[in-house]
Amino acid sequence: MHLIQIQKAIKNKDANAYKAVMDRINGKPQQSINQNIIDKKPIPILNINPLSND
């Protein structure tokens, strides 16, 4: 990455360009994943056969 590109990003107050430069230098941060498990009863499955005469 050239220092001129970093200087232009800061001088022009271009936040997206500055972020792109920093992501290339430091690596893009990983996104966090929320894996909360909700303890609920399962939904009952109905066994419906349309061909039966019940």
Backbone as a chain_set.jsonl record, in Angstrom:
{"seq": "MHLIQIQKAIKNKDANAYKAVMDRINGKPQQSINQNIIDKKPIPILNINPLSND", "coords": {"N": [[0.866, -1.168, 0.0], [0.601, 2.143, -0.832], [1.948, 5.079, 0.601], [1.012, 7.467, -0.343], [-1.614, 6.981, -1.127], [-2.793, 6.548, 1.348], [-2.431, 9.062, 2.453], [-4.019, 10.647, 0.728], [-6.538, 9.589, 1.34], [-6.854, 10.429, 3.977], [-6.514, 13.22, 3.722], [-8.618, 14.0, 1.999], [-10.703, 13.402, 3.565], [-12.058, 10.99, 3.284], [-13.843, 8.544, 4.401], [-14.504, 5.916, 3.639], [-12.405, 5.237, 1.906], [-10.243, 5.412, 3.659], [-10.934, 3.393, 5.467], [-10.778, 1.179, 3.772], [-8.045, 1.183, 3.214], [-6.997, 0.702, 5.793], [-8.105, -1.812, 6.284], [-6.722, -3.326, 4.437], [-4.153, -3.111, 5.405], [-4.21, -4.025, 8.134], [-5.869, -6.199, 8.007], [-9.168, -7.376, 7.547], [-11.627, -7.092, 10.066], [-13.207, -9.874, 11.722], [-16.637, -10.808, 11.504], [-18.914, -10.969, 14.171], [-20.793, -13.751, 15.421], [-23.946, -14.522, 16.579], [-24.966, -17.044, 18.604], [-27.23, -17.958, 20.147], [-29.067, -20.347, 21.942], [-32.344, -21.241, 22.015], [-34.447, -22.601, 24.339], [-37.036, -24.389, 23.636], [-40.122, -26.214, 23.355], [-40.454, -28.803, 20.911], [-42.22, -28.459, 17.803], [-45.194, -30.218, 17.284], [-45.623, -32.799, 14.876], [-48.062, -33.479, 12.549], [-49.486, -36.424, 11.347], [-50.808, -36.71, 8.464], [-52.801, -38.285, 6.17], [-54.038, -37.963, 3.109], [-55.345, -39.869, 1.601], [-56.539, -41.718, 3.209], [-59.543, -42.995, 4.839], [-60.259, -42.126, 7.352]], "CA": [[0.0, 0.0, 0.0], [1.412, 3.341, -0.948], [1.658, 6.125, 1.584], [0.261, 8.535, -1.02], [-3.029, 6.607, -1.063], [-3.232, 6.802, 2.724], [-2.473, 10.526, 2.616], [-5.203, 11.135, 0.011], [-7.729, 9.172, 2.086], [-6.97, 11.293, 5.158], [-6.645, 14.621, 3.285], [-9.948, 14.215, 1.413], [-11.674, 12.975, 4.583], [-12.835, 9.92, 2.683], [-13.876, 7.49, 5.407], [-14.503, 4.605, 2.985], [-11.052, 4.983, 1.413], [-9.406, 5.172, 4.829], [-11.291, 2.065, 5.982], [-10.233, 0.195, 2.838], [-6.597, 1.151, 3.437], [-6.736, 0.053, 7.078], [-8.452, -3.23, 6.149], [-5.639, -3.98, 3.705], [-2.959, -3.143, 6.248], [-4.407, -4.815, 9.349], [-6.792, -7.308, 7.779], [-10.551, -7.027, 7.857], [-12.068, -7.788, 11.281], [-14.238, -10.879, 11.532], [-17.956, -10.483, 12.024], [-19.315, -11.865, 15.258], [-21.999, -14.54, 15.166], [-24.713, -14.759, 17.794], [-25.494, -18.407, 18.553], [-28.048, -18.233, 21.334], [-29.962, -21.488, 21.782], [-33.603, -21.017, 22.727], [-34.966, -23.886, 24.79], [-38.491, -24.462, 23.458], [-40.621, -27.532, 22.998], [-40.567, -28.952, 19.46], [-43.563, -28.373, 17.222], [-45.645, -31.571, 16.933], [-45.872, -33.042, 13.459], [-49.288, -34.251, 12.347], [-49.393, -37.404, 10.286], [-52.078, -36.612, 7.726], [-52.797, -39.025, 4.926], [-55.272, -37.574, 2.414], [-55.97, -41.025, 0.938], [-57.23, -42.598, 4.159], [-60.936, -42.651, 5.071], [-60.485, -41.958, 8.788]], "C": [[0.906, 1.222, 0.0], [0.985, 4.381, 0.067], [0.866, 7.268, 0.961], [-1.232, 8.241, -0.969], [-3.59, 6.853, 0.333], [-3.386, 8.293, 2.954], [-3.702, 11.108, 1.92], [-6.482, 10.795, 0.769], [-7.94, 10.074, 3.293], [-7.234, 12.738, 4.736], [-8.046, 14.923, 2.759], [-11.068, 13.838, 2.375], [-12.632, 11.928, 4.022], [-12.789, 8.715, 3.622], [-13.821, 6.105, 4.773], [-13.113, 4.252, 2.466], [-10.113, 4.679, 2.568], [-9.667, 3.782, 5.402], [-10.715, 0.976, 5.081], [-8.721, 0.058, 3.014], [-6.282, 0.401, 4.721], [-7.062, -1.444, 7.031], [-7.349, -3.985, 5.406], [-4.395, -4.111, 4.569], [-3.131, -4.144, 7.39], [-5.231, -6.075, 9.132], [-8.186, -6.902, 8.239], [-11.0, -7.782, 9.105], [-13.193, -8.777, 10.976], [-15.552, -10.405, 12.135], [-18.309, -11.481, 13.117], [-20.631, -12.554, 14.901], [-22.673, -14.818, 16.503], [-25.349, -16.149, 17.687], [-26.24, -18.743, 19.836], [-28.999, -19.388, 21.033], [-31.194, -21.242, 22.647], [-34.194, -22.38, 23.057], [-36.493, -23.865, 24.73], [-38.868, -25.894, 23.114], [-40.733, -27.63, 21.482], [-42.03, -28.872, 19.006], [-44.001, -29.782, 16.832], [-45.965, -31.668, 15.435], [-47.093, -33.932, 13.337], [-49.082, -35.183, 11.166], [-50.735, -37.436, 9.571], [-51.912, -37.338, 6.399], [-54.096, -38.703, 4.194], [-55.994, -38.739, 1.743], [-56.709, -41.937, 1.914], [-58.656, -42.094, 4.396], [-61.235, -42.435, 6.561], [-61.154, -40.656, 9.121]], "O": [[1.869, 1.296, 0.764], [-0.202, 4.539, 0.352], [0.128, 7.963, 1.659], [-2.035, 9.157, -0.787], [-4.723, 7.309, 0.483], [-4.352, 8.739, 3.573], [-4.362, 11.984, 2.479], [-7.403, 11.609, 0.837], [-9.072, 10.446, 3.602], [-8.082, 13.409, 5.324], [-8.6, 15.985, 3.043], [-12.246, 13.945, 2.036], [-13.84, 11.972, 4.253], [-11.815, 7.961, 3.634], [-13.164, 5.209, 5.304], [-12.684, 3.102, 2.57], [-9.275, 3.783, 2.468], [-8.732, 3.076, 5.777], [-10.219, -0.037, 5.573], [-8.182, -1.048, 2.97], [-5.392, -0.449, 4.737], [-6.379, -2.25, 7.662], [-7.075, -5.147, 5.708], [-3.668, -5.1, 4.478], [-2.282, -5.014, 7.585], [-5.276, -6.936, 10.01], [-8.342, -6.167, 9.214], [-10.782, -8.989, 9.201], [-14.018, -8.549, 10.091], [-15.573, -9.697, 13.141], [-18.039, -12.677, 13.003], [-21.464, -12.008, 14.178], [-22.036, -15.294, 17.443], [-26.162, -16.402, 16.798], [-25.906, -19.707, 20.523], [-29.657, -19.403, 19.993], [-31.089, -21.058, 23.86], [-34.414, -23.207, 22.172], [-37.156, -23.386, 25.65], [-38.043, -26.678, 22.646], [-41.071, -26.644, 20.827], [-42.946, -29.189, 19.763], [-43.27, -30.478, 16.126], [-46.501, -30.74, 14.83], [-47.159, -35.003, 13.941], [-48.571, -34.783, 10.121], [-51.675, -38.1, 10.01], [-51.009, -37.045, 5.615], [-55.161, -39.139, 4.63], [-57.154, -38.597, 1.355], [-57.432, -42.838, 1.487], [-58.948, -40.917, 4.182], [-62.389, -42.558, 6.971], [-61.409, -40.374, 10.292]]}, "num_chains": 1, "name": "protein.A"}
